[in-house]
């Protein structure tokens, strides 16, 4: 795990860009070694990752990315960073590495802590679900959200976000894959229809905005 503060010196506010504000829930980019960034979000992903990886290890892969804007009562349960299609299918795929970048954190934020559990096995969904129910909380690492901080971890590292009681946090999360998941070979942008618990394709009109 790597935690870095004052990670970027940007000449724009990522949270105010149309690309960040309109991106679908789950998105994919094949990386700067295959195509140039198409919007400010992908520009930031390149800046965050370019000194952390060797592109030669990911010639057949790329980045899955998404945003999380949490305010009062927002939280995430224990999970690994996987291909989201596993929620509606039988396959459980875990990415290689993941990075959380805190885009904006309000001065009055209370809660929203990133917790890392001592579990990083690459097994099936059933095994992971059982392990999530018996985590030793005395062994959990806790990282406070801080604007312009990033946290790099193995995608298999079990983690969660504690409830927010006050304030707001905005992040940009990304995972790198050695092999592009089939769902992203089919289409680059997806959202979840919670009414029928189904992942569906989405058109992202602002994807090509620079």
Secondary structure, DSSP 4 states (H G I P E B T S, - for coil): -EEESS----SS-GGGSHHHHH--SEEEE--TTTS---SHHHHHHHHHHTTT--GGGGTB-EEEEEEEEE-TT--EEEE--B-GGGGSSS---B-SEEEEEEEEE-TT-EE--EEE-S------HHHHHHHHTT--GGG-EEE---TT-EEEEETTS-EEEPPEEES-EEEEEEEEESB--HHHHH-SEEEEETTTTEEEE---TTTT--
